[in-house]
Amino acid sequence: MLVAPLVIEYPFSRTTGPVVGAFLTGLREQVLVGIKGADGRVLVPPTEYDPETGEDLHEMVEVGPAGTVTTWAWVRSPMPKHPLDRPFAWALIRPDGADTPMLGAVDAGSADAIATGTRVEPVWREEREGSITDLSHWKVAG
């Protein structure tokens, strides 16, 4: 009998490019950036192409840093890979100046402390490297 190992893999590397790279650099510097779409809407996180027209996008704009919860779900029992080790909310957060929300974990303390419309602000990691995890989580503002 002839036996041969079968390895399925897709080895590749990708540069972040000017749009995603600017977003990640912003996170490292504690700044949120979006990109202006063809219709003037500000998309966060930024995309390389307009989702409506397919047009290349180039105009980066600073947003936030605070934002508004647009929808959320409470996590009573966090799993090991979750960003927080205590109950928290997964939320879609629309940063000030943006027209689209981004996903983030909100450390609200309890489910009673968060609702649609709650104002939140980012909590940054002390050591940042240009990664989405540089924005550790969000907390209720004030």
PAROMI-20387 format. One record per residue: residue number from 1; residue in one letter; x, y, z of N, C-alpha, C, O in turn. Coordinates in steps of 0.05 Angstrom, whole numbers, plus 5000, padded with zeros to 4 digits. Example, Ala and Ser with C-alpha at 12.3 -4.5 7.8 and 13.67 -1.06 7.14 Angstrom:
+-----+--------+------+------+------+------+------+------+------+------+------+------+------+------+
! num ! residu !  n.X !  n.Y !  n.Z ! ca.X ! ca.Y ! ca.Z !  c.X !  c.Y !  c.Z !  o.X !  o.Y !  o.Z !
+-----+--------+------+------+------+------+------+------+------+------+------+------+------+------+
!   1 !      a ! 5264 ! 4886 ! 5156 ! 5246 ! 4910 ! 5156 ! 5264 ! 4934 ! 5156 ! 5285 ! 4934 ! 5169 !
!   2 !      s ! 5257 ! 4955 ! 5142 ! 5273 ! 4979 ! 5143 ! 5258 ! 5001 ! 5157 ! 5268 ! 5023 ! 5161 !
+-----+--------+------+------+------+------+------+------+------+------+------+------+------+------+
***
This chain:
+-----+--------+------+------+------+------+------+------+------+------+------+------+------+------+
! num ! residu !  n.X !  n.Y !  n.Z ! ca.X ! ca.Y ! ca.Z !  c.X !  c.Y !  c.Z !  o.X !  o.Y !  o.Z !
+-----+--------+------+------+------+------+------+------+------+------+------+------+------+------+
!   1 !      m ! 5017 ! 4977 ! 5000 ! 5000 ! 5000 ! 5000 ! 5018 ! 5025 ! 5000 ! 5037 ! 5026 ! 5015 !
!   2 !      l ! 5011 ! 5044 ! 4983 ! 5025 ! 5069 ! 4981 ! 5011 ! 5090 ! 4998 ! 4987 ! 5094 ! 4994 !
!   3 !      v ! 5025 ! 5104 ! 5015 ! 5013 ! 5124 ! 5032 ! 5029 ! 5150 ! 5028 ! 5054 ! 5150 ! 5028 !
!   4 !      a ! 5014 ! 5172 ! 5025 ! 5028 ! 5198 ! 5022 ! 5012 ! 5219 ! 5039 ! 4988 ! 5219 ! 5039 !
!   5 !      p ! 5027 ! 5235 ! 5052 ! 5013 ! 5256 ! 5069 ! 5000 ! 5276 ! 5050 ! 5010 ! 5283 ! 5029 !
!   6 !      l ! 4977 ! 5286 ! 5059 ! 4962 ! 5307 ! 5045 ! 4961 ! 5331 ! 5063 ! 4949 ! 5330 ! 5085 !
!   7 !      v ! 4974 ! 5352 ! 5055 ! 4974 ! 5377 ! 5071 ! 4960 ! 5398 ! 5055 ! 4968 ! 5405 ! 5033 !
!   8 !      i ! 4938 ! 5408 ! 5066 ! 4923 ! 5430 ! 5053 ! 4930 ! 5455 ! 5067 ! 4925 ! 5458 ! 5091 !
!   9 !      e ! 4942 ! 5474 ! 5053 ! 4949 ! 5499 ! 5065 ! 4948 ! 5521 ! 5043 ! 4950 ! 5515 ! 5019 !
!  10 !      y ! 4946 ! 5545 ! 5052 ! 4945 ! 5568 ! 5034 ! 4965 ! 5588 ! 5044 ! 4958 ! 5609 ! 5055 !
!  11 !      p ! 4991 ! 5582 ! 5041 ! 5011 ! 5601 ! 5051 ! 5012 ! 5626 ! 5035 ! 5017 ! 5626 ! 5010 !
!  12 !      f ! 5008 ! 5648 ! 5048 ! 5009 ! 5674 ! 5034 ! 5014 ! 5695 ! 5056 ! 5008 ! 5691 ! 5079 !
!  13 !      s ! 5023 ! 5718 ! 5047 ! 5025 ! 5741 ! 5065 ! 5013 ! 5764 ! 5050 ! 5013 ! 5766 ! 5026 !
!  14 !      r ! 5002 ! 5783 ! 5066 ! 4988 ! 5806 ! 5054 ! 4998 ! 5831 ! 5068 ! 5000 ! 5831 ! 5093 !
!  15 !      t ! 5005 ! 5851 ! 5053 ! 5011 ! 5876 ! 5066 ! 4984 ! 5889 ! 5073 ! 4964 ! 5883 ! 5060 !
!  16 !      t ! 4985 ! 5907 ! 5092 ! 4960 ! 5920 ! 5100 ! 4951 ! 5941 ! 5080 ! 4927 ! 5947 ! 5078 !
!  17 !      g ! 4969 ! 5952 ! 5064 ! 4961 ! 5973 ! 5045 ! 4956 ! 5999 ! 5058 ! 4957 ! 6001 ! 5083 !
!  18 !      p ! 4951 ! 6020 ! 5043 ! 4948 ! 6047 ! 5054 ! 4923 ! 6051 ! 5071 ! 4925 ! 6067 ! 5089 !
!  19 !      v ! 4901 ! 6038 ! 5066 ! 4877 ! 6043 ! 5081 ! 4877 ! 6027 ! 5107 ! 4875 ! 6040 ! 5129 !
!  20 !      v ! 4880 ! 6001 ! 5106 ! 4881 ! 5985 ! 5131 ! 4905 ! 5993 ! 5147 ! 4904 ! 5994 ! 5172 !
!  21 !      g ! 4928 ! 5998 ! 5134 ! 4952 ! 6007 ! 5148 ! 4947 ! 6033 ! 5163 ! 4957 ! 6036 ! 5186 !
!  22 !      a ! 4933 ! 6052 ! 5151 ! 4927 ! 6077 ! 5165 ! 4909 ! 6073 ! 5189 ! 4913 ! 6085 ! 5210 !
!  23 !      f ! 4890 ! 6054 ! 5187 ! 4872 ! 6048 ! 5209 ! 4889 ! 6036 ! 5232 ! 4885 ! 6044 ! 5255 !
!  24 !      l ! 4906 ! 6016 ! 5226 ! 4922 ! 6003 ! 5247 ! 4942 ! 6022 ! 5259 ! 4947 ! 6021 ! 5283 !
!  25 !      t ! 4954 ! 6039 ! 5243 ! 4973 ! 6059 ! 5253 ! 4958 ! 6078 ! 5272 ! 4968 ! 6086 ! 5293 !
!  26 !      g ! 4934 ! 6086 ! 5265 ! 4917 ! 6103 ! 5282 ! 4912 ! 6090 ! 5309 ! 4914 ! 6102 ! 5329 !
!  27 !      l ! 4905 ! 6064 ! 5308 ! 4901 ! 6050 ! 5333 ! 4925 ! 6050 ! 5351 ! 4924 ! 6054 ! 5375 !
!  28 !      r ! 4949 ! 6046 ! 5339 ! 4974 ! 6047 ! 5354 ! 4977 ! 6074 ! 5367 ! 4988 ! 6076 ! 5389 !
!  29 !      e ! 4968 ! 6095 ! 5354 ! 4971 ! 6123 ! 5364 ! 4947 ! 6132 ! 5380 ! 4944 ! 6156 ! 5386 !
!  30 !      q ! 4928 ! 6114 ! 5386 ! 4904 ! 6120 ! 5401 ! 4885 ! 6139 ! 5386 ! 4873 ! 6156 ! 5398 !
!  31 !      v ! 4883 ! 6135 ! 5360 ! 4866 ! 6151 ! 5343 ! 4849 ! 6132 ! 5325 ! 4860 ! 6113 ! 5314 !
!  32 !      l ! 4823 ! 6138 ! 5324 ! 4806 ! 6123 ! 5306 ! 4803 ! 6138 ! 5280 ! 4798 ! 6162 ! 5279 !
!  33 !      v ! 4807 ! 6123 ! 5258 ! 4803 ! 6136 ! 5231 ! 4783 ! 6120 ! 5215 ! 4780 ! 6096 ! 5218 !
!  34 !      g ! 4769 ! 6135 ! 5198 ! 4751 ! 6123 ! 5179 ! 4758 ! 6133 ! 5151 ! 4779 ! 6146 ! 5148 !
!  35 !      i ! 4741 ! 6128 ! 5132 ! 4746 ! 6137 ! 5105 ! 4719 ! 6147 ! 5093 ! 4698 ! 6135 ! 5098 !
!  36 !      k ! 4722 ! 6168 ! 5078 ! 4698 ! 6180 ! 5066 ! 4690 ! 6165 ! 5041 ! 4706 ! 6160 ! 5023 !
!  37 !      g ! 4665 ! 6156 ! 5040 ! 4654 ! 6142 ! 5017 ! 4647 ! 6162 ! 4995 ! 4648 ! 6186 ! 4999 !
!  38 !      a ! 4640 ! 6151 ! 4972 ! 4633 ! 6168 ! 4949 ! 4609 ! 6187 ! 4955 ! 4608 ! 6208 ! 4944 !
!  39 !      d ! 4591 ! 6178 ! 4973 ! 4568 ! 6194 ! 4979 ! 4573 ! 6212 ! 5004 ! 4554 ! 6226 ! 5013 !
!  40 !      g ! 4597 ! 6212 ! 5014 ! 4604 ! 6230 ! 5037 ! 4602 ! 6216 ! 5064 ! 4611 ! 6227 ! 5084 !
!  41 !      r ! 4590 ! 6192 ! 5064 ! 4589 ! 6177 ! 5090 ! 4617 ! 6170 ! 5099 ! 4634 ! 6165 ! 5083 !
!  42 !      v ! 4620 ! 6169 ! 5125 ! 4646 ! 6161 ! 5137 ! 4644 ! 6132 ! 5146 ! 4627 ! 6126 ! 5163 !
!  43 !      l ! 4660 ! 6115 ! 5135 ! 4660 ! 6086 ! 5141 ! 4682 ! 6079 ! 5161 ! 4705 ! 6086 ! 5157 !
!  44 !      v ! 4674 ! 6065 ! 5182 ! 4693 ! 6056 ! 5203 ! 4686 ! 6027 ! 5209 ! 4663 ! 6021 ! 5215 !
!  45 !      p ! 4706 ! 6009 ! 5209 ! 4733 ! 6013 ! 5200 ! 4733 ! 6020 ! 5170 ! 4714 ! 6014 ! 5155 !
!  46 !      p ! 4755 ! 6033 ! 5161 ! 4756 ! 6042 ! 5133 ! 4758 ! 6018 ! 5114 ! 4770 ! 5997 ! 5121 !
!  47 !      t ! 4747 ! 6022 ! 5091 ! 4749 ! 6001 ! 5070 ! 4763 ! 6013 ! 5046 ! 4764 ! 6038 ! 5042 !
!  48 !      e ! 4775 ! 5996 ! 5029 ! 4790 ! 6006 ! 5006 ! 4772 ! 6014 ! 4983 ! 4779 ! 6031 ! 4967 !
!  49 !      y ! 4747 ! 6003 ! 4983 ! 4728 ! 6008 ! 4962 ! 4702 ! 6016 ! 4973 ! 4694 ! 6007 ! 4995 !
!  50 !      d ! 4688 ! 6034 ! 4960 ! 4661 ! 6042 ! 4968 ! 4642 ! 6018 ! 4966 ! 4641 ! 6006 ! 4944 !
!  51 !      p ! 4628 ! 6011 ! 4987 ! 4611 ! 5987 ! 4986 ! 4587 ! 5991 ! 4967 ! 4575 ! 5971 ! 4958 !
!  52 !      e ! 4579 ! 6015 ! 4961 ! 4557 ! 6020 ! 4943 ! 4565 ! 6022 ! 4913 ! 4551 ! 6011 ! 4896 !
!  53 !      t ! 4588 ! 6034 ! 4908 ! 4596 ! 6040 ! 4880 ! 4620 ! 6024 ! 4871 ! 4624 ! 6021 ! 4847 !
!  54 !      g ! 4635 ! 6013 ! 4889 ! 4659 ! 5998 ! 4882 ! 4683 ! 6017 ! 4876 ! 4705 ! 6007 ! 4869 !
!  55 !      e ! 4679 ! 6043 ! 4879 ! 4699 ! 6063 ! 4874 ! 4722 ! 6061 ! 4894 ! 4717 ! 6055 ! 4918 !
!  56 !      d ! 4747 ! 6066 ! 4886 ! 4770 ! 6067 ! 4904 ! 4765 ! 6091 ! 4923 ! 4755 ! 6112 ! 4915 !
!  57 !      l ! 4772 ! 6087 ! 4949 ! 4769 ! 6108 ! 4969 ! 4796 ! 6116 ! 4979 ! 4814 ! 6099 ! 4982 !
!  58 !      h ! 4800 ! 6142 ! 4984 ! 4826 ! 6152 ! 4993 ! 4825 ! 6172 ! 5015 ! 4845 ! 6176 ! 5029 !
!  59 !      e ! 4802 ! 6185 ! 5020 ! 4802 ! 6207 ! 5040 ! 4797 ! 6197 ! 5068 ! 4774 ! 6192 ! 5076 !
!  60 !      m ! 4819 ! 6194 ! 5083 ! 4818 ! 6185 ! 5111 ! 4810 ! 6209 ! 5129 ! 4819 ! 6231 ! 5124 !
!  61 !      v ! 4793 ! 6203 ! 5149 ! 4785 ! 6224 ! 5168 ! 4786 ! 6212 ! 5196 ! 4781 ! 6189 ! 5201 !
!  62 !      e ! 4793 ! 6230 ! 5215 ! 4793 ! 6222 ! 5243 ! 4764 ! 6222 ! 5254 ! 4749 ! 6240 ! 5247 !
!  63 !      v ! 4758 ! 6202 ! 5270 ! 4731 ! 6201 ! 5283 ! 4735 ! 6196 ! 5313 ! 4757 ! 6191 ! 5322 !
!  64 !      g ! 4712 ! 6197 ! 5327 ! 4713 ! 6191 ! 5356 ! 4728 ! 6212 ! 5372 ! 4729 ! 6235 ! 5364 !
!  65 !      p ! 4741 ! 6204 ! 5393 ! 4745 ! 6176 ! 5401 ! 4720 ! 6163 ! 5414 ! 4717 ! 6139 ! 5414 !
!  66 !      a ! 4701 ! 6180 ! 5425 ! 4677 ! 6168 ! 5438 ! 4658 ! 6160 ! 5416 ! 4661 ! 6166 ! 5392 !
!  67 !      g ! 4638 ! 6144 ! 5424 ! 4618 ! 6135 ! 5405 ! 4592 ! 6128 ! 5419 ! 4589 ! 6131 ! 5443 !
!  68 !      t ! 4573 ! 6118 ! 5403 ! 4546 ! 6111 ! 5413 ! 4540 ! 6082 ! 5406 ! 4545 ! 6073 ! 5384 !
!  69 !      v ! 4530 ! 6067 ! 5426 ! 4522 ! 6040 ! 5422 ! 4497 ! 6040 ! 5404 ! 4477 ! 6053 ! 5411 !
!  70 !      t ! 4498 ! 6024 ! 5382 ! 4474 ! 6022 ! 5365 ! 4459 ! 5997 ! 5370 ! 4435 ! 5996 ! 5366 !
!  71 !      t ! 4472 ! 5976 ! 5379 ! 4459 ! 5951 ! 5387 ! 4479 ! 5935 ! 5403 ! 4503 ! 5940 ! 5401 !
!  72 !      w ! 4470 ! 5916 ! 5419 ! 4488 ! 5902 ! 5437 ! 4476 ! 5875 ! 5446 ! 4452 ! 5871 ! 5443 !
!  73 !      a ! 4493 ! 5858 ! 5456 ! 4485 ! 5832 ! 5468 ! 4503 ! 5827 ! 5492 ! 4527 ! 5831 ! 5491 !
!  74 !      w ! 4491 ! 5819 ! 5514 ! 4505 ! 5815 ! 5539 ! 4517 ! 5787 ! 5540 ! 4504 ! 5767 ! 5533 !
!  75 !      v ! 4542 ! 5785 ! 5549 ! 4556 ! 5760 ! 5553 ! 4559 ! 5755 ! 5583 ! 4575 ! 5768 ! 5596 !
!  76 !      r ! 4543 ! 5736 ! 5593 ! 4544 ! 5731 ! 5622 ! 4568 ! 5715 ! 5631 ! 4580 ! 5719 ! 5652 !
!  77 !      s ! 4577 ! 5696 ! 5613 ! 4599 ! 5678 ! 5620 ! 4620 ! 5679 ! 5598 ! 4618 ! 5664 ! 5578 !
!  78 !      p ! 4639 ! 5697 ! 5600 ! 4660 ! 5700 ! 5579 ! 4675 ! 5674 ! 5575 ! 4679 ! 5658 ! 5594 !
!  79 !      m ! 4683 ! 5670 ! 5551 ! 4699 ! 5646 ! 5543 ! 4729 ! 5654 ! 5545 ! 4735 ! 5678 ! 5545 !
!  80 !      p ! 4747 ! 5635 ! 5545 ! 4776 ! 5641 ! 5548 ! 4786 ! 5661 ! 5527 ! 4804 ! 5677 ! 5533 !
!  81 !      k ! 4776 ! 5660 ! 5502 ! 4787 ! 5677 ! 5481 ! 4772 ! 5704 ! 5479 ! 4779 ! 5720 ! 5462 !
!  82 !      h ! 4753 ! 5709 ! 5496 ! 4740 ! 5735 ! 5496 ! 4759 ! 5757 ! 5506 ! 4778 ! 5751 ! 5520 !
!  83 !      p ! 4754 ! 5782 ! 5499 ! 4772 ! 5803 ! 5506 ! 4771 ! 5810 ! 5536 ! 4790 ! 5823 ! 5546 !
!  84 !      l ! 4750 ! 5803 ! 5550 ! 4748 ! 5809 ! 5579 ! 4742 ! 5783 ! 5594 ! 4729 ! 5765 ! 5583 !
!  85 !      d ! 4752 ! 5782 ! 5619 ! 4748 ! 5758 ! 5635 ! 4725 ! 5761 ! 5655 ! 4723 ! 5746 ! 5674 !
!  86 !      r ! 4707 ! 5780 ! 5650 ! 4684 ! 5786 ! 5667 ! 4660 ! 5791 ! 5648 ! 4665 ! 5796 ! 5624 !
!  87 !      p ! 4636 ! 5790 ! 5658 ! 4613 ! 5796 ! 5640 ! 4616 ! 5823 ! 5626 ! 4625 ! 5842 ! 5637 !
!  88 !      f ! 4608 ! 5823 ! 5600 ! 4611 ! 5847 ! 5583 ! 4591 ! 5846 ! 5561 ! 4576 ! 5826 ! 5558 !
!  89 !      a ! 4590 ! 5867 ! 5545 ! 4572 ! 5868 ! 5522 ! 4588 ! 5868 ! 5497 ! 4608 ! 5883 ! 5494 !
!  90 !      w ! 4579 ! 5852 ! 5477 ! 4589 ! 5857 ! 5450 ! 4570 ! 5878 ! 5439 ! 4546 ! 5876 ! 5442 !
!  91 !      a ! 4582 ! 5899 ! 5426 ! 4565 ! 5920 ! 5417 ! 4574 ! 5930 ! 5389 ! 4598 ! 5928 ! 5383 !
!  92 !      l ! 4556 ! 5941 ! 5374 ! 4563 ! 5956 ! 5351 ! 4563 ! 5985 ! 5360 ! 4544 ! 5995 ! 5371 !
!  93 !      i ! 4586 ! 5998 ! 5356 ! 4591 ! 6025 ! 5366 ! 4597 ! 6043 ! 5342 ! 4615 ! 6038 ! 5326 !
!  94 !      r ! 4581 ! 6065 ! 5340 ! 4585 ! 6084 ! 5319 ! 4602 ! 6107 ! 5331 ! 4591 ! 6123 ! 5346 !
!  95 !      p ! 4628 ! 6109 ! 5324 ! 4644 ! 6131 ! 5334 ! 4633 ! 6158 ! 5325 ! 4622 ! 6160 ! 5303 !
!  96 !      d ! 4637 ! 6178 ! 5341 ! 4628 ! 6205 ! 5334 ! 4641 ! 6213 ! 5307 ! 4665 ! 6209 ! 5303 !
!  97 !      g ! 4624 ! 6223 ! 5289 ! 4634 ! 6231 ! 5263 ! 4633 ! 6209 ! 5242 ! 4639 ! 6214 ! 5218 !
!  98 !      a ! 4626 ! 6185 ! 5250 ! 4624 ! 6162 ! 5232 ! 4594 ! 6156 ! 5225 ! 4577 ! 6163 ! 5241 !
!  99 !      d ! 4590 ! 6144 ! 5203 ! 4563 ! 6136 ! 5195 ! 4558 ! 6107 ! 5197 ! 4535 ! 6097 ! 5193 !
! 100 !      t ! 4579 ! 6091 ! 5202 ! 4576 ! 6062 ! 5206 ! 4588 ! 6054 ! 5233 ! 4606 ! 6067 ! 5242 !
! 101 !      p ! 4578 ! 6033 ! 5244 ! 4589 ! 6024 ! 5270 ! 4611 ! 6003 ! 5267 ! 4614 ! 5991 ! 5245 !
! 102 !      m ! 4626 ! 6000 ! 5288 ! 4646 ! 5978 ! 5289 ! 4641 ! 5961 ! 5314 ! 4629 ! 5970 ! 5333 !
! 103 !      l ! 4649 ! 5936 ! 5312 ! 4644 ! 5918 ! 5334 ! 4665 ! 5922 ! 5356 ! 4688 ! 5926 ! 5351 !
! 104 !      g ! 4656 ! 5921 ! 5381 ! 4674 ! 5923 ! 5404 ! 4662 ! 5911 ! 5429 ! 4637 ! 5908 ! 5431 !
! 105 !      a ! 4679 ! 5905 ! 5448 ! 4670 ! 5895 ! 5474 ! 4667 ! 5919 ! 5492 ! 4684 ! 5937 ! 5493 !
! 106 !      v ! 4645 ! 5920 ! 5507 ! 4640 ! 5942 ! 5526 ! 4640 ! 5931 ! 5554 ! 4624 ! 5913 ! 5561 !
! 107 !      d ! 4657 ! 5942 ! 5571 ! 4658 ! 5935 ! 5599 ! 4639 ! 5954 ! 5614 ! 4646 ! 5976 ! 5622 !
! 108 !      a ! 4614 ! 5945 ! 5616 ! 4593 ! 5962 ! 5628 ! 4588 ! 5956 ! 5657 ! 4574 ! 5971 ! 5670 !
! 109 !      g ! 4599 ! 5934 ! 5667 ! 4594 ! 5926 ! 5695 ! 4570 ! 5909 ! 5698 ! 4572 ! 5888 ! 5711 !
! 110 !      s ! 4548 ! 5916 ! 5686 ! 4523 ! 5900 ! 5687 ! 4506 ! 5906 ! 5662 ! 4510 ! 5926 ! 5649 !
! 111 !      a ! 4489 ! 5887 ! 5656 ! 4471 ! 5891 ! 5633 ! 4453 ! 5915 ! 5637 ! 4443 ! 5926 ! 5617 !
! 112 !      d ! 4448 ! 5923 ! 5661 ! 4430 ! 5946 ! 5667 ! 4444 ! 5972 ! 5660 ! 4431 ! 5993 ! 5658 !
! 113 !      a ! 4471 ! 5972 ! 5657 ! 4486 ! 5996 ! 5652 ! 4490 ! 6003 ! 5623 ! 4504 ! 6022 ! 5616 !
! 114 !      i ! 4479 ! 5986 ! 5605 ! 4483 ! 5991 ! 5576 ! 4456 ! 5989 ! 5562 ! 4438 ! 5974 ! 5570 !
! 115 !      a ! 4453 ! 6005 ! 5542 ! 4428 ! 6006 ! 5526 ! 4435 ! 6018 ! 5499 ! 4456 ! 6030 ! 5495 !
! 116 !      t ! 4418 ! 6014 ! 5479 ! 4421 ! 6028 ! 5454 ! 4422 ! 6057 ! 5460 ! 4404 ! 6067 ! 5474 !
! 117 !      g ! 4441 ! 6071 ! 5449 ! 4444 ! 6100 ! 5455 ! 4465 ! 6107 ! 5476 ! 4471 ! 6130 ! 5480 !
! 118 !      t ! 4474 ! 6086 ! 5491 ! 4494 ! 6091 ! 5512 ! 4520 ! 6102 ! 5499 ! 4529 ! 6093 ! 5478 !
! 119 !      r ! 4531 ! 6123 ! 5512 ! 4556 ! 6135 ! 5503 ! 4579 ! 6119 ! 5515 ! 4579 ! 6112 ! 5539 !
! 120 !      v ! 4599 ! 6113 ! 5498 ! 4622 ! 6097 ! 5507 ! 4648 ! 6111 ! 5497 ! 4648 ! 6127 ! 5478 !
! 121 !      e ! 4670 ! 6103 ! 5510 ! 4696 ! 6114 ! 5502 ! 4716 ! 6091 ! 5502 ! 4713 ! 6072 ! 5517 !
! 122 !      p ! 4736 ! 6093 ! 5485 ! 4755 ! 6070 ! 5482 ! 4774 ! 6068 ! 5506 ! 4780 ! 6088 ! 5519 !
! 123 !      v ! 4782 ! 6043 ! 5511 ! 4803 ! 6038 ! 5531 ! 4826 ! 6025 ! 5515 ! 4822 ! 6004 ! 5503 !
! 124 !      w ! 4849 ! 6038 ! 5515 ! 4872 ! 6029 ! 5499 ! 4890 ! 6012 ! 5515 ! 4893 ! 6015 ! 5539 !
! 125 !      r ! 4903 ! 5993 ! 5502 ! 4924 ! 5977 ! 5515 ! 4947 ! 5995 ! 5521 ! 4953 ! 6015 ! 5506 !
! 126 !      e ! 4961 ! 5989 ! 5542 ! 4984 ! 6006 ! 5550 ! 5006 ! 6004 ! 5528 ! 5018 ! 6024 ! 5520 !
! 127 !      e ! 5012 ! 5979 ! 5519 ! 5032 ! 5975 ! 5498 ! 5017 ! 5969 ! 5473 ! 5002 ! 5949 ! 5471 !
! 128 !      r ! 5020 ! 5986 ! 5452 ! 5006 ! 5982 ! 5427 ! 5025 ! 5976 ! 5405 ! 5048 ! 5985 ! 5405 !
! 129 !      e ! 5016 ! 5961 ! 5385 ! 5034 ! 5952 ! 5363 ! 5022 ! 5956 ! 5335 ! 5034 ! 5947 ! 5316 !
! 130 !      g ! 4999 ! 5969 ! 5333 ! 4987 ! 5972 ! 5307 ! 4969 ! 5948 ! 5300 ! 4970 ! 5938 ! 5278 !
! 131 !      s ! 4953 ! 5939 ! 5319 ! 4935 ! 5916 ! 5316 ! 4907 ! 5924 ! 5326 ! 4904 ! 5943 ! 5341 !
! 132 !      i ! 4887 ! 5910 ! 5316 ! 4860 ! 5915 ! 5325 ! 4857 ! 5912 ! 5355 ! 4840 ! 5925 ! 5368 !
! 133 !      t ! 4874 ! 5896 ! 5368 ! 4873 ! 5892 ! 5397 ! 4885 ! 5915 ! 5412 ! 4885 ! 5915 ! 5437 !
! 134 !      d ! 4897 ! 5935 ! 5398 ! 4907 ! 5959 ! 5412 ! 4884 ! 5974 ! 5426 ! 4887 ! 5987 ! 5446 !
! 135 !      l ! 4860 ! 5972 ! 5414 ! 4836 ! 5982 ! 5427 ! 4825 ! 5959 ! 5444 ! 4811 ! 5941 ! 5433 !
! 136 !      s ! 4833 ! 5958 ! 5469 ! 4827 ! 5936 ! 5487 ! 4797 ! 5930 ! 5488 ! 4788 ! 5908 ! 5484 !
! 137 !      h ! 4782 ! 5951 ! 5494 ! 4753 ! 5949 ! 5497 ! 4742 ! 5977 ! 5500 ! 4757 ! 5997 ! 5498 !
! 138 !      w ! 4716 ! 5980 ! 5504 ! 4703 ! 6006 ! 5508 ! 4691 ! 6006 ! 5537 ! 4686 ! 5985 ! 5548 !
! 139 !      k ! 4688 ! 6030 ! 5548 ! 4675 ! 6032 ! 5574 ! 4653 ! 6053 ! 5571 ! 4654 ! 6070 ! 5554 !
! 140 !      v ! 4634 ! 6052 ! 5589 ! 4612 ! 6071 ! 5589 ! 4624 ! 6098 ! 5596 ! 4639 ! 6101 ! 5615 !
! 141 !      a ! 4618 ! 6118 ! 5580 ! 4629 ! 6146 ! 5584 ! 4619 ! 6158 ! 5610 ! 4596 ! 6153 ! 5618 !
! 142 !      g ! 4636 ! 6174 ! 5622 ! 4628 ! 6190 ! 5646 ! 4632 ! 6174 ! 5670 ! 4627 ! 6183 ! 5692 !
+-----+--------+------+------+------+------+------+------+------+------+------+------+------+------+
***
